[in-house]
């Protein structure tokens, strides 16, 4: 991922008083563990006393693996958007097909199909799910409802998370949703989502 896909979300988080940085990683070309090591090196270059992390989809799994493999992280909160924390039904189905290895990439090797180790709980974790079913899930039978068209809301839930909210957005729509951005900002500031 180039990080450009999160440009609008980054701008919105900047407007709420945060200083966003862009992290790039090869989503298909490396494993979740390999990308977590890259993220650890990136966080170290920031030299910030507090670092909040926001990840979309596979990016949320990279963040989880970061805390699993490199638990000594600076203080901060974490928000994941549309992340299949318990594994992805769509990825499992695609993996079985003739082009599965190409479509899912090396992310299937650790985390995308079956989930990761439990959340350690030393950083507050807010999970944003989408509930507008527009996406590749239309072509994949058996995706549980409600879903964002790619990831089921149930797949985004994780034991030990601090808070969870579902917003009316598709999987990719979470990146451009004003509501998802507002909820992300609120959680990073207060450690909970805004239900008022």
C-alpha positions in Angstrom: 0.0 0.0 0.0 1.3 3.4 -0.9 -0.4 5.3 1.9 -2.0 7.6 -0.7 -5.3 5.7 -0.3 -5.5 7.1 3.2 -4.9 10.7 2.0 -8.4 12.1 2.8 -8.5 10.4 6.2 -5.1 11.8 6.9 -6.2 15.3 6.1 -9.3 15.0 8.2 -7.2 13.7 11.2 -4.9 16.6 10.6 -7.8 19.0 10.9 -8.7 17.5 14.3 -5.3 18.5 15.6 -3.3 15.4 15.0 -0.1 15.2 12.9 -0.5 12.2 10.6 2.5 10.4 9.0 2.2 8.1 6.0 3.5 4.5 6.3 3.9 2.5 3.1 4.2 -1.3 2.8 4.0 -4.1 0.2 0.6 -5.5 1.1 0.8 -8.4 -1.3 4.6 -8.9 -1.6 5.4 -9.5 2.1 3.9 -11.2 5.1 2.0 -9.5 7.9 5.0 -10.2 10.1 7.4 -8.6 7.6 5.3 -5.5 7.3 5.0 -5.3 11.1 8.9 -5.2 11.2 8.8 -2.4 8.7 6.2 -0.5 10.8 8.4 -0.9 13.9 11.3 0.6 12.1 9.1 3.4 10.8 7.7 4.2 14.3 11.3 4.4 15.7 12.1 7.1 13.1 9.3 9.3 14.4 11.0 9.9 17.7 7.6 11.0 19.2 6.7 10.5 22.9 3.2 9.4 21.9 2.2 7.6 18.6 -1.3 6.7 17.7 -1.7 4.1 14.9 -4.6 3.9 12.4 -4.9 1.0 10.0 -7.4 0.1 7.3 -8.2 -3.6 6.5 -4.9 -5.5 6.3 -3.1 -2.5 7.9 -5.0 -3.3 11.2 -3.5 -6.8 11.1 0.0 -5.3 10.5 -0.5 -3.1 13.6 -1.7 -6.1 15.7 1.4 -8.1 14.6 3.5 -5.1 15.5 2.4 -5.3 19.1 2.8 -9.1 19.1 6.4 -9.0 17.8 7.6 -5.6 19.0 5.6 -4.9 22.2 7.8 -2.0 23.3 5.9 0.7 21.6 5.4 4.4 22.6 2.2 5.3 24.4 -0.8 5.9 22.2 -4.1 4.6 21.0 -5.0 2.3 18.0 -7.9 2.5 15.6 -8.6 -0.2 12.9 -11.1 0.3 10.1 -12.6 -2.7 8.4 -9.9 -5.1 9.7 -10.8 -8.8 9.7 -9.5 -9.4 13.2 -10.8 -13.0 13.3 -9.7 -13.8 9.7 -11.3 -13.0 6.4 -14.1 -15.1 4.9 -13.5 -13.5 1.5 -9.8 -14.1 1.6 -10.3 -17.8 2.5 -12.7 -18.2 -0.4 -10.4 -16.4 -2.8 -7.4 -18.4 -1.6 -9.1 -21.6 -2.9 -9.5 -20.2 -6.4 -7.1 -20.5 -9.3 -5.7 -17.0 -8.8 -5.9 -17.1 -5.0 -2.2 -16.7 -4.4 -2.1 -13.7 -6.7 -5.2 -12.0 -5.2 -4.4 -12.6 -1.5 -0.6 -12.4 -1.7 1.7 -13.3 1.2 -0.7 -11.8 3.7 -2.4 -15.2 3.7 0.7 -16.7 5.4 0.0 -15.1 8.8 -3.2 -13.4 9.9 -5.5 -12.7 7.0 -7.0 -16.2 6.9 -7.2 -17.1 10.5 -6.5 -14.1 12.7 -3.6 -13.4 15.0 -2.8 -13.8 18.7 -5.1 -12.0 21.1 -4.8 -8.2 21.6 -2.3 -7.6 24.4 -4.5 -4.8 25.9 -1.7 -2.4 26.9 -2.9 0.1 24.2 -6.5 1.1 23.9 -8.0 -0.3 20.7 -11.0 1.1 18.9 -12.5 -0.9 16.0 -14.6 0.8 13.2 -16.6 -1.6 11.0 -18.5 -0.7 7.9 -22.1 -1.9 7.3 -22.7 -0.8 3.7 -22.5 -4.1 1.7 -20.9 -2.8 -1.5 -17.8 -4.7 -2.7 -16.3 -8.0 -3.8 -18.4 -9.8 -1.1 -21.3 -9.8 -3.6 -19.4 -12.3 -5.6 -18.4 -14.5 -2.7 -21.1 -16.7 -1.2 -21.5 -16.9 2.5 -20.2 -13.6 3.7 -22.1 -13.0 7.0 -24.3 -10.0 7.3 -24.0 -7.2 8.2 -20.8 -6.5 6.3 -19.0 -3.7 4.4 -19.0 -5.7 1.1 -15.7 -7.3 2.0 -15.5 -7.8 5.7 -18.3 -8.9 8.0 -18.9 -6.7 11.1 -18.5 -9.9 13.2 -15.0 -10.4 11.7 -13.9 -7.0 13.0 -14.6 -7.8 16.6 -11.7 -8.7 18.8 -11.4 -9.8 22.4 -9.7 -7.1 24.5 -10.7 -4.2 22.2 -11.7 -1.1 24.0 -14.6 0.0 21.9 -16.4 -1.0 18.6 -18.7 0.9 16.3 -20.3 0.2 12.9 -20.8 3.1 10.5 -22.7 3.2 7.2 -19.7 2.8 4.8 -18.4 0.1 2.5 -15.0 -1.4 2.9 -13.1 1.1 0.8 -15.7 3.8 1.7 -14.3 3.7 5.3 -11.3 5.6 3.9 -13.5 8.5 2.7 -16.3 8.4 5.2 -16.7 11.6 7.3 -18.3 9.6 10.1 -15.4 7.1 10.2 -12.9 9.9 10.3 -14.9 11.7 13.1 -15.1 8.5 15.1 -11.4 7.8 14.6 -10.5 11.3 15.8 -12.8 11.0 18.8 -11.3 7.7 19.8 -7.7 8.9 19.5 -8.6 11.9 21.7 -10.9 10.2 24.3 -10.4 6.4 24.2 -14.0 5.8 23.2 -16.3 6.4 20.2 -18.9 9.2 20.2 -22.4 7.9 20.5 -24.0 11.2 21.3 
